[in-house]
């Protein structure tokens, strides 16, 4: 009875293949992005129909289309792969439907289209996928010519950044965040590992030199990856002029504070004196009346004594 079921299933598979039908498909992610020097993965998974529930993989082949190089194969239970290539799952076996390819230490040579072929006991399938590789640009470096900037002569600033891929951009900004499109043309050159080195020059007239310039590097998608800034010191004459302005300011400020304190103290003293005078004026009439009566009594008594003395002499 079991043999009849096996024969029936085999008949269905043969008939389906003869009619161009398949019970398995290889589904791959269309585009994969890898980072230079890091691991990259090409995602492909085997899918089966309801008719086949327990497929066994017989052959897997990964081929790089442009070079037609076979980078990994699995056949008769044995895996053979070129250096830096292996199955994404370390414990992969013929029952594992995840046939994704892992690339270690990714280089620019790995960019391109890959072909994945899978053969099972229930049918075969082929699909394609692509790998894109990017690299992040290093922090820019700024140099000036002349090396010592005095603001008394024209200056040329040079900004460079390397180690990136694909082609990026360098852009200049002043201390106010304003972009300077007047920079020279961007030059690009490939280094030994295929990555790009970007260089941009900014020419400055002595009358238009700001105190700070920033060079920013952007990747191919227009996203800023890093930046560097150069601060330009003031001339000694400008620094002396600033000091001369600062010295009177430093002197005037304490004088104003001290003067304010003195004026405040004087106002307090004046207020106290006026208060005292007001009190005196308010008590003087009473004291004047008392003293006036005493003086008048004494005068009258004096006149009376003088009259008596004159009468005695007469």
Phi, psi and omega in degrees: 000319179293321180295326178294320179295320179295316179297321180296317178295319179298321179296319180296317181296313181299318180294318180296319178294323179293329179270006178085009179268159179219150180260356177226153175219147174259115179257123183238145172291130188297309183237135178235137181248126178243156179257134181304130179082356180248183177278143176230149182229136174256113187275121174215135182226141178272128178247138179244158177275178181291337181293320180252113183254345184219072182279154176239129181279131180258321183218138170229134179224126174248125183231136174272120192297315187293329180257350183057028180268132175277113183267339178203139175220147171231125181202134179057038175079009183234137179253131176234127183218151174286161178304141179080000180241138176195170173295145182296328178262117184302326183265031185295145174214179187292351176264354181271118183277358177270104183254025182301148182256132178251132178243125179261154180049059186301137177238172179292338178291344181278353180293137176143191182262142180236147180247128180245120179245130180232130175241132179233176176284359180239007179141175182236159177202152180224144176209171184230152177210162184239154175235128174247136181243134177235161177218138182278136179287147178286167178299130181297157175235136182244132175233153181238151175226111005290162183296322177261117183267125182248352183069005177261000180211163180294151184227146173240123177260136179240127179242136180220147177211137183226177177086014182249162176197141352286202186299134179244202181220151170243134181225144183257144177221144178270187184295341180265004181081010180276130180284144179251096180284356182283004181295158182292173181297145179283129177252140181231136176220147180271137177271182185298331180268008177089355178281165185261148169242124182256141179221135178221143180240141180234118180266131183238132173277148184300336181273355183235027183270123175270176183275349182206138176228140182237133176250125182242140178252133180241145178279185184294339179270001179083015180264131180292133180253328178191174180204162176217148183234148176234122178260131183258120182288159177283158175291153177305323180296320179292323178294319178296318179298322178292323178295319180297328177284324183287325183299307177303324179296319179294329180281317184296322184301309178296323180298318179297318180296313180296317179299321179295321178295317180297314179300320179296318179295320179297319179297322178295318179296315179300318180298318180296316180298316179297324178295319179294316179298320179298319178295319180297314181297328181287336181260347184297318182301318180296317180291325180294318181295319181293315180292324180297317179295323181293315181294319181294319178297318180295323180293316180296320179294324178295316179297322181294317179296320180296322181293319179295322181294321181291322179294324180293321181291325180291000000 
